[in-house]
Amino acid sequence: MIVATNNKGKLEELKKILKNYELYSLKEKNIDIDVEEDQDSFLGNASKKAKEIYNITNEEVIADDSGLCINCLDGFPGVNTHRFLGDVTDKERNEYLINKVNEYENRSAKVVCVLVYYDGKNIIVGEGVIDGYISKTRRGTNGFGFDEIFCLPNGKTLAELTPEEKNKISARSIAASDLNKKLLSRRI
């Protein structure tokens, strides 16, 4: 099954959860395409990626879209989490968000992940959400993206967790578990 990503972190997280499947990145399948995420929802972006990769390969595809939704910013950056500042580093993106949220008392946020499986006929969706808040500083060295600024209710950022700890509670883990249950029930 192809995972519509070249993000090693995402691929490794999914491989640990979807153990019943052989998963391959786009690079491993010699696919050099970057599907434009121009939809207005996580489901729209993930579905678009899954369908476009399937149309190239005619192989089963799992695609995701995920993002950080900050309540005091009306859900921003949401579906634009990775690209709202253009081509910048995670550090620059995270510093921007910290500074933006520092203007507010309520720092609550959520991480949303939608995984879409597509086999040319069927779309199966797994969803995951975790609640937390935006930290006042970047903390932790594990993870990627906004992991170093997203705090769990216990006060730790996702980047302060071990990969094993994160895989048990992340939005992607929840979405992958949800998708896995639906895939397994379909094949029985």
C-alpha positions as CSV (number, residue, x, y, z in Angstrom):
1,M,0.0,0.0,0.0
2,I,1.3,3.4,-0.9
3,V,1.4,6.2,1.7
4,A,1.0,9.5,-0.1
5,T,4.0,11.1,1.7
6,N,7.7,11.6,1.6
7,N,7.7,12.7,5.3
8,K,9.7,10.0,7.1
9,G,8.2,10.8,10.4
10,K,4.6,10.3,9.2
11,L,5.6,7.1,7.4
12,E,7.3,5.6,10.5
13,E,4.3,6.5,12.7
14,L,1.9,4.8,10.3
15,K,4.2,1.7,9.9
16,K,4.1,1.2,13.7
17,I,0.3,1.3,13.8
18,L,-0.7,-0.4,10.5
19,K,1.5,-3.4,11.1
20,N,-0.7,-5.7,8.9
21,Y,0.2,-3.9,5.8
22,E,3.4,-3.3,3.7
23,L,3.6,0.5,3.4
24,Y,5.7,2.4,0.9
25,S,6.5,6.1,0.6
26,L,6.1,7.9,-2.7
27,K,9.9,8.0,-3.0
28,E,10.1,4.2,-2.5
29,K,7.7,3.8,-5.4
30,N,9.6,6.3,-7.6
31,I,6.7,8.8,-7.6
32,D,7.8,12.4,-7.7
33,I,4.7,14.4,-7.2
34,D,3.5,17.0,-4.7
35,V,-0.2,17.1,-4.8
36,E,-1.5,20.6,-4.1
37,E,-3.5,20.8,-0.9
38,D,-6.0,23.4,-2.0
39,Q,-9.2,22.0,-0.5
40,D,-11.0,23.6,2.4
41,S,-11.0,20.6,4.8
42,F,-8.6,17.9,6.0
43,L,-10.9,15.3,4.4
44,G,-10.9,17.2,1.1
45,N,-7.1,17.4,1.0
46,A,-6.5,13.8,2.0
47,S,-9.1,12.5,-0.5
48,K,-7.6,14.5,-3.3
49,K,-4.1,13.2,-2.5
50,A,-5.3,9.6,-2.3
51,K,-7.2,9.8,-5.6
52,E,-4.4,11.5,-7.5
53,I,-1.8,9.0,-6.4
54,Y,-4.1,6.1,-7.1
55,N,-4.7,7.4,-10.6
56,I,-0.9,7.4,-11.2
57,T,-0.2,3.9,-9.7
58,N,-3.5,2.0,-9.7
59,E,-2.4,0.7,-6.2
60,E,-4.1,1.1,-2.9
61,V,-3.3,4.5,-1.3
62,I,-3.4,6.0,2.2
63,A,-3.2,9.7,2.3
64,D,-3.5,12.1,5.2
65,D,-4.0,15.7,6.0
66,S,-3.5,17.0,9.5
67,G,-3.0,20.2,11.2
68,L,-3.1,22.4,14.2
69,C,-6.3,24.3,15.0
70,I,-5.9,27.1,17.6
71,N,-9.1,28.2,19.2
72,C,-8.2,31.9,19.9
73,L,-7.2,32.2,16.2
74,D,-10.6,30.8,15.0
75,G,-9.0,27.4,14.1
76,F,-6.0,28.9,12.3
77,P,-3.8,27.6,10.8
78,G,-6.0,24.5,10.3
79,V,-5.8,23.0,6.8
80,N,-3.0,25.5,6.0
81,T,-0.7,24.4,8.9
82,H,2.3,23.4,6.9
83,R,2.1,26.1,4.2
84,F,0.6,29.2,5.8
85,L,3.9,31.1,5.9
86,G,5.2,29.6,2.6
87,D,8.5,27.8,2.4
88,V,9.9,28.2,6.0
89,T,11.3,25.9,8.6
90,D,9.2,24.3,11.4
91,K,11.1,26.5,13.8
92,E,10.1,29.7,12.0
93,R,6.5,28.5,11.7
94,N,6.4,27.6,15.4
95,E,7.9,30.9,16.6
96,Y,5.3,32.7,14.5
97,L,2.5,30.8,16.1
98,I,3.8,31.3,19.7
99,N,4.1,35.0,19.1
100,K,0.6,35.2,17.6
101,V,-1.0,33.2,20.5
102,N,0.9,35.2,23.2
103,E,-1.6,38.0,22.6
104,Y,-4.3,35.8,24.1
105,E,-5.1,34.3,27.4
106,N,-6.7,31.2,26.0
107,R,-4.0,29.1,24.4
108,S,-6.2,26.0,23.8
109,A,-5.8,24.1,20.5
110,K,-6.3,20.7,18.9
111,V,-4.5,18.5,16.5
112,V,-6.7,17.0,13.8
113,C,-5.6,14.1,11.5
114,V,-7.7,12.6,8.7
115,L,-6.4,9.5,6.9
116,V,-8.1,8.3,3.7
117,Y,-7.7,4.9,2.2
118,Y,-8.6,4.7,-1.5
119,D,-8.5,1.6,-3.8
120,G,-10.1,3.0,-6.9
121,K,-13.6,2.4,-5.7
122,N,-13.9,2.7,-2.0
123,I,-12.9,5.5,0.3
124,I,-12.4,4.6,4.0
125,V,-11.7,7.4,6.5
126,G,-10.0,7.3,9.8
127,E,-10.1,10.4,12.0
128,G,-8.2,11.5,15.1
129,V,-8.2,14.5,17.4
130,I,-6.2,15.4,20.5
131,D,-6.8,18.5,22.6
132,G,-4.1,20.6,24.3
133,Y,-2.7,24.1,24.2
134,I,0.1,26.1,22.7
135,S,3.2,26.4,24.8
136,K,5.0,29.7,25.4
137,T,8.3,28.3,24.1
138,R,9.5,25.6,21.8
139,R,10.3,22.4,23.9
140,G,11.5,19.0,23.1
141,T,13.7,17.4,20.4
142,N,11.5,14.4,19.3
143,G,9.0,14.8,16.5
144,F,8.5,17.2,13.7
145,G,6.2,20.0,12.6
146,F,4.4,21.7,15.5
147,D,5.2,18.9,18.0
148,E,7.6,21.2,20.0
149,I,4.8,23.8,20.6
150,F,1.7,21.6,21.1
151,C,1.2,20.8,24.8
152,L,-0.8,18.0,26.2
153,P,-3.0,18.5,29.3
154,N,-0.1,17.1,31.4
155,G,2.1,20.0,30.3
156,K,4.5,18.0,28.0
157,T,4.8,18.9,24.4
158,L,4.5,16.2,21.8
159,A,8.2,16.7,21.1
160,E,9.0,15.9,24.8
161,L,7.5,12.4,24.4
162,T,9.4,9.4,23.2
163,P,8.3,8.1,19.8
164,E,6.5,5.2,21.5
165,E,4.7,7.5,23.9
166,K,3.6,9.8,21.1
167,N,2.4,6.9,18.9
168,K,0.0,5.9,21.7
169,I,-1.8,9.2,21.9
170,S,-1.2,11.3,18.7
171,A,-4.0,12.3,16.4
172,R,-2.3,10.3,13.6
173,S,-2.2,7.3,15.9
174,I,-5.9,7.7,16.7
175,A,-6.8,8.2,13.0
176,A,-4.6,5.2,12.0
177,S,-6.2,3.0,14.6
178,D,-9.7,4.1,13.5
179,L,-8.7,3.4,9.8
180,N,-7.2,0.1,10.7
181,K,-10.4,-1.1,12.5
182,K,-12.4,-0.1,9.4
183,L,-10.1,-1.8,7.0
184,L,-10.0,-5.0,9.1
185,S,-13.8,-5.2,9.4
186,R,-14.1,-4.7,5.7
187,R,-11.8,-7.7,4.9
188,I,-13.4,-10.2,7.3
